[in-house]
Amino acid sequence: MDASRRDRRFAVSGVIVLAAVLVAWLVLSVIAVTRQGTWPDEAIYIIKAWRYVSGAVKPYSAADATWYQPLLFYWLGGWQWIVGHDIVTSRVLSLLLTAVNIALLSAFLHRLGCTIWPIALAVVVYALTEDGIFYLNSATPYTYAVCLELIALHLMLAMERRANYPLAIGLGIVLTMVYLLRINLVSFIAFSLAIVWVRAGPDRWRVYAVTVGIFLVAWGALAWLWGSRFVYVSLWVPMVTDFLVRIGLLPQLFPNAFGFSHTVTIELVPTPTLYALLRYAFGWEMWRDWMLAHHLLPMAGVVLAALVAMVPRIANRGWMLLFVVTFGGMLVFHHLGAQTYCPICIQAYANYFDYLGALAAGLAVHGLLQRFPSAPAARAFAVVLIPAAVVTAAVQSWSLTGVNRLPSIRHGADPLPQEVKDISAAFTQTLPAGASVSMIGLDPRIPLALEQAGIRIPAVDLGVASYYRQLKPGLTSEQQALTIRELEDLSTWTDATARRWMADEYDWLIVQRAPSKFPSWLIWAPEAPLVKTGLAACFEPAGIHKFDAFTPPLAFELYKRVRRGSICLGE
């Protein structure tokens, strides 16, 4: 009787702890949705989703080659159509989906026999970290991807050495949606198909055939609708696509654009050999600043599961090891795949699979509780882990103050929506409706404010540094012309493009003065010679706006064009 009473108290205490965790998550998430800062990717998704759904811009067109998979734009855009397309309403859908994800994660662990304490720990690891609060409440693909991945895991769990057609069709639809959400999630699709080999037994070929069929029909319909740009963008994986083109498995749709140009990124470090690449990508500074500093808890969950899986007769050993291997595989795939354009982006990309660390941690604690049901130490370990995880997450959040910090609620003084509203009012007072405007700057608050003011800037301005390509030396005049044409057809740009912008396009320029840090190689920047010459020769100042109380402070100048032609280039 005493043992039964202790079991009930232990379970009730777990429910109370889980409820407290959920309340903390909800409070922090509501604050994040309404206050936290932003970054270019979120601004791109918010702006483009509405443009596409409203019909203002056609995706994968000459006006906007998109450069992302299409699903999120229409998922988010459909929501914007119903509730509005401002920052807060766009983020609310992510908050709601994170609530769904917490339920899906908890239900998956429950289906594997987990009790309340392991589930509570998994929720902390998944949702209460600095990155969890920030990214999972932003209008970006992370929470959408986790939702689809968890649904896929539930479907695969239901395959007990067999898979009927409803299961096969359901998984085929979900995996196709995963691909059309983010192409780099092909790593999750690959792991899923490997799981199907075991879980579906003799019905594995049915699942494979149905999945391939659904994908080909969906992708083929979109390729027919949107054409060659969609085909190129939707199949583009760094290094992988180039290899498939070289061996003839993919068509060479834009042969000059990327063959005769290259990216210029300030973070790139020369890595002439594979050893040098691996040494840089997995060096201590990379681990310390961009992986452990942001994802310590999920990684600790993976390590804990790997250790617990060695205990004899432990429950769910197979699932634990699966999540350990999948987490490690996706981390390596995303990290190495990004080395050609964003070496530190694993800090953001890890949010696509951090939930695997949460699942692994929950299963590890459950395994210990099942293996040692009468041992007070096992229960004490399960209880102590949760406050330890919460304290670790808090310390981690408080320590992110350097170059690797996030524009989270920890660092924001004013709500982002109010900042954007104030900037938008400045544009409304100065810029005429329908003005031809370009932005010389990188702060994502400016395009969000312009969109709110009803002023549409070109798609390339939304990520001007990311879309810049430098032509390789030694090209013939014909090769240069073909390469420039293809680059611009893909909504990217090069030096000749910027010269045309300055000489002939745009009636107004918005020049960002603060924050004042820009890459030294960026020729479409306030202090670049091309811009300084053009502003002096062909534009007149039309006002300066300063917002010193913002975090960070923002300042920009407006310039109105007064002449066109080669004089704008100093010729």
Buried (B, 14 or more C-beta within 10 A) or exposed (E): EEEEEEEEEBEEBBEEBBEEBBEBBBEBBEBBBBBBBBBBBBBBBBBBBBBBBEEEBBBBBEBBBBBBBBBBBBBBBEBBBEEEBBBBBBBBBBBEBBBBBBEBBBBBBBEBBBBBBBBBBBBBBBBBBBBBBBBBBBBBBBBBBBBBBBBBBBBBBBBEEBBBEEBBBBBBBBBBBBBBBBBBBBBBBBBBBBBBEEBBEEBBEBBBEBBEBBBEEBBEEBBEEBEEBBBBBBBBBBEBBBEBBEEEEBEEBBEBBBBBBEBBBEEBEEBEEEEEBBEBBEEEEBBEBBBBBBBBBBBBBBBBBBEBBEBEEBBBBEBBBBBBBBBBBBBBBBBBBBBBEBBBBBBBBBBBBBBBBBBBBBBBBBBBBBBBEEEEEBBEBBBEBBEBBBEBBEEBBEEBEEEBBBBBBBBBEBBBBEBBBBBBBBBBEBBEEEBBBBBBBBBBBBBBBBBBBEBBBBBBBBBBBBBBBEBEEEBEEEBBEBBBEBBBBBBBBBBBBBBBBBBEEBBBBBBBBBEEEBBEEBBBBBEBEBBBBBBEBBBEEEEEBBBEEBBBEBBBBBBBBEEBEEEBBEE
